[in-house]
Amino acid sequence: MEFLTANNFKNIFSKLIEEYDSFSWTVAWAGSIFETIELMEKYIHKFNRMVFGIHFYQTHPDFIKKFYKNKNVRFMLQPSGIFHPKLYLFENKTKWSIIIGSHNLTNNAFNLNSEASILINSSDKDSEGIKNKVDEFINKSWKMSKTLSENNVLDYNNIYLKQSPKIKELGLTVKLSKDKKNLLLEIVKMTWQNYYSEIVELEFKERLRLLDTAQNLFNKYKSFKNIPLIDRKGLAGFYDNDLEKDGFSWFAFGNMRGAGYFKQAINNNNKYISDSLDCIPANGNVSRSDFISFKKLFFKGISNSHNPTATATRLLSMKRPDYFFCFNSKNRKGIAKAFEIKENLNLIEYWDLVLEKIYQSEWWNDISIKDDIELKTFNYRTAFIDNLYFGVF
C-alpha cells in the first residue's frame, strides 16, 4: 500500500499501465490528450471495462473521439446525481493493483493539481475484500453506462464548444461540496426526456415561434440598440402583436406592460440596456462575470426601478434562452417551491440560487440524440422552465 501525490503518482501510474495485462477503470472526467492518455492508446488492447463520466462537459471531446469506438469503453450519460469516482484497477493472472483517490484522468490532475490517492496491491494484508468491492462498483458502473454513436459524439462536441461551463466562474465546484441537497431537487434530477415531455404542454409551438423570432432578431441586428423599435418592444414583452399573423404572442414568457421605467428605457433606446445585453455572449458559455457585468449596466438603464428581476430576465431569456428564463409574477411561486427558495429574488440570487442549480441538472446537460424540433427545444431549454411553473401556486 502506498500514498500517491504529485511527486510519485504519474510515474507509478505509467508503470502500472506497462506492467499489467488488463485495465478496468471508472473515472469522473477525462481531459484533453496528454502523455498518459497517449500511453493508454499504445496499450489499448489491455482495456477491459473502462467507464468515463461527462457531467458539466468536463470530459474533452478529443478523448471521446480517440476511444469511443472501442467496445470496452463506455460513458456515463445520465447517472443519479453526479458521477464522481476516480478508481483504477490493473490486473493480470497473478496479481492486481488498485488506485483510489482524487485523480481524474486529466493533465491538471496528473501534473499540476494538489491531489492524493492510495495504491493498494494484492500483496497487501486483507486487501481481497477491497478488490471484491471495487469489482462490484466497476461492474455496476459498466452496466449503467453506454457506448456512443458517431452522432452522439458530434452532438457532444457541438454542445461542448457552445455550452461547456467555466467551472471556476460558475462556482460549481464549491456548490457541489457545500450544497449537496441541490442535487436532490426534483427539477435537478429530472432527465431531458421527462423535462421535454412536461414542457410541451403549454403553448409550446407558439413559444417556439416566439423564441425563433427573438433569435433571428438578435442574429440579424447583433446588438439590441440596432433592432427596430417595434421589435424591441416585442422582445421586451409589452408590444401587443397580431397573434393570427405572427403565430405567437410576445406576452408569452412575461408581460411587461406595467413596467413603466423599463418601457421608457426601451422606447428611448437607452444605451445602458443595449450595452448590458452586449455583455452576454451570443454563443457559447455565459459566465457569472458576464452576468455581473450585465447587471451593473442594466441597473444604470433603469435606475428608478426597485427590483427589475422580471424585466432583466425577460430580455436575457430572449437573447439566450439556453441560459436564462423570465422570472415573473406568474411563475415565481412555482419556481420558489421547486428550488426551495424565497419568492422575491434579486438578480444575484436568481443566478446563484436558481441558474447554478439548473446548470447542474440532468436535463440541462443531456447529449442524447434529438430530432429537429427536440434539438431546437434543447437549444432554448432554460427559457421553457416557465412552461413547468407558469401559474403554479
Stockholm file with secondary structure:
# STOCKHOLM 1.0

chainA/1-393         MEFLTANNFKNIFSKLIEEYDSFSWTVAWAGSIFETIELMEKYIHKFNRMVFGIHFYQTHPDFIKKFYKNKNVRFMLQPSGIFHPKLYLFENKTKWSIIIGSHNLTNNAFNLNSEASILINSSDKDSEGIKNKVDEFINKSWKMSKTLSENNVLDYNNIYLKQSPKIKELGLTVKLSKDKKNLLLEIVKMTWQNYYSEIVELEFKERLRLLDTAQNLFNKYKSFKNIPLIDRKGLAGFYDNDLEKDGFSWFAFGNMRGAGYFKQAINNNNKYISDSLDCIPANGNVSRSDFISFKKLFFKGISNSHNPTATATRLLSMKRPDYFFCFNSKNRKGIAKAFEIKENLNLIEYWDLVLEKIYQSEWWNDISIKDDIELKTFNYRTAFIDNLYFGVF
#=GR chainA/1-393 SS CEEECTTTHHHHHHHHHHHCSEEEEEESCBCSCCHHHHHHHHTGGGEEEEEEECGGGCSCHHHHHHHTTSTTEEEECSCSSCCCCEEEEEECSSCEEEEEESCCBSHIIIIISCCCEEEEETTSTTCHHHHHHHHHHHHHHHHHCBCCCHHHHHHHHHHHHHHCCCHHHHTHHHHHHHCGGGGGSHHHHCCHHHHHHHHTTSSHHHHHHHHHHHHHHHHHHSSGGGSCHHHHHHHHTCCCCCHHHHSSCTTTTCCCTTCHHHHHHHHTTCHHHHHHHHTSCSSSCCCHHHHHHHHHHHHHHTTTCSCTHHHHHHHHHHHCTTTCCCCCTTTHHHHHHHHTCCSSCCHHHIIIIIIHHHTTSTGGGCCCCCCHHHHHHHHTTTTTHHHHHTTCC
#=GC SS_cons         CEEECTTTHHHHHHHHHHHCSEEEEEESCBCSCCHHHHHHHHTGGGEEEEEEECGGGCSCHHHHHHHTTSTTEEEECSCSSCCCCEEEEEECSSCEEEEEESCCBSHIIIIISCCCEEEEETTSTTCHHHHHHHHHHHHHHHHHCBCCCHHHHHHHHHHHHHHCCCHHHHTHHHHHHHCGGGGGSHHHHCCHHHHHHHHTTSSHHHHHHHHHHHHHHHHHHSSGGGSCHHHHHHHHTCCCCCHHHHSSCTTTTCCCTTCHHHHHHHHTTCHHHHHHHHTSCSSSCCCHHHHHHHHHHHHHHTTTCSCTHHHHHHHHHHHCTTTCCCCCTTTHHHHHHHHTCCSSCCHHHIIIIIIHHHTTSTGGGCCCCCCHHHHHHHHTTTTTHHHHHTTCC
//
